[in-house]
Amino acid sequence: MDDGARRTDCKALRLHTNSFDLSDQKILQQILKSNYCVESTIQKSGNSYVLYIPANQAMKFCNLVRPFILPEFSGKLL
C-alpha cells in the first residue's frame, strides 16, 4: 500500500514498480488496461521504471483500490 504516490502538482499517480523490469512493466500496464480500463504510461526513473497513471485515469484507479486500502494509507488516494 505504500509503493505509490500522488503527485502534488496535479491529480496523477505514480506506482513505484521500480523492482519490475521493463517487460514486466508492460504486462502490468496491459493488465490495468484490459482488466480495469485504466490507461497508464511507463516512465523511466533513474535506472528503473515506474507506472504513471495520468490525472484523467487516477480517480478510476483510486475507486478500484479504495476498498482494500487501510485507513492510514487513504491519504495517498484522491
C-alpha positions in Angstrom: 0.0 0.0 0.0 2.9 2.3 0.4 4.5 1.8 -3.0 2.9 4.7 -4.8 2.5 8.4 -4.6 0.0 11.1 -5.5 1.6 13.9 -7.5 1.4 17.2 -5.6 1.1 19.4 -8.7 -1.8 17.5 -10.3 -4.1 14.6 -9.6 -1.9 12.0 -11.2 -0.4 8.9 -9.5 2.8 7.0 -9.7 3.1 3.4 -8.8 6.6 2.6 -7.6 7.1 -0.5 -9.6 10.9 0.0 -9.8 11.7 -3.6 -8.9 10.0 -4.9 -12.1 11.9 -4.9 -15.4 10.6 -3.2 -18.5 8.9 -6.3 -19.9 7.0 -6.9 -16.5 6.1 -3.2 -16.5 4.4 -3.7 -19.9 2.5 -6.7 -18.6 1.3 -4.6 -15.6 0.3 -1.8 -17.9 -1.7 -4.1 -20.2 -3.5 -5.8 -17.2 -4.6 -2.4 -15.9 -5.9 -1.5 -19.4 -7.5 -4.8 -20.3 -9.0 -5.8 -17.0 -9.8 -2.4 -15.5 -9.9 0.1 -18.4 -7.2 2.2 -16.6 -4.7 3.8 -19.0 -1.1 4.3 -17.8 2.3 5.1 -19.1 5.7 3.7 -18.3 8.2 6.3 -17.2 12.0 6.0 -16.7 13.1 6.6 -13.1 16.8 6.5 -12.7 17.9 3.0 -13.8 14.4 1.6 -13.4 10.8 2.3 -14.4 7.5 3.3 -12.7 3.9 3.1 -13.9 2.3 6.5 -14.2 -1.4 6.9 -14.0 -2.4 10.3 -15.5 -4.9 12.6 -13.8 -7.8 11.7 -16.1 -7.4 8.0 -15.1 -6.4 8.4 -11.4 -9.9 8.6 -9.9 -10.9 5.4 -11.7 -7.8 3.6 -10.3 -8.4 5.0 -6.8 -12.0 3.8 -6.8 -10.9 0.3 -7.8 -8.4 0.0 -4.9 -10.1 2.1 -2.2 -11.9 -0.9 -0.6 -8.6 -2.6 0.0 -6.7 0.4 1.5 -6.1 0.7 5.2 -7.2 4.0 6.7 -3.7 5.1 7.5 -2.9 5.0 3.8 -6.0 6.6 2.5 -4.2 9.9 2.1 -2.5 8.5 -0.9 -5.8 8.3 -2.8 -7.8 11.1 -4.4 
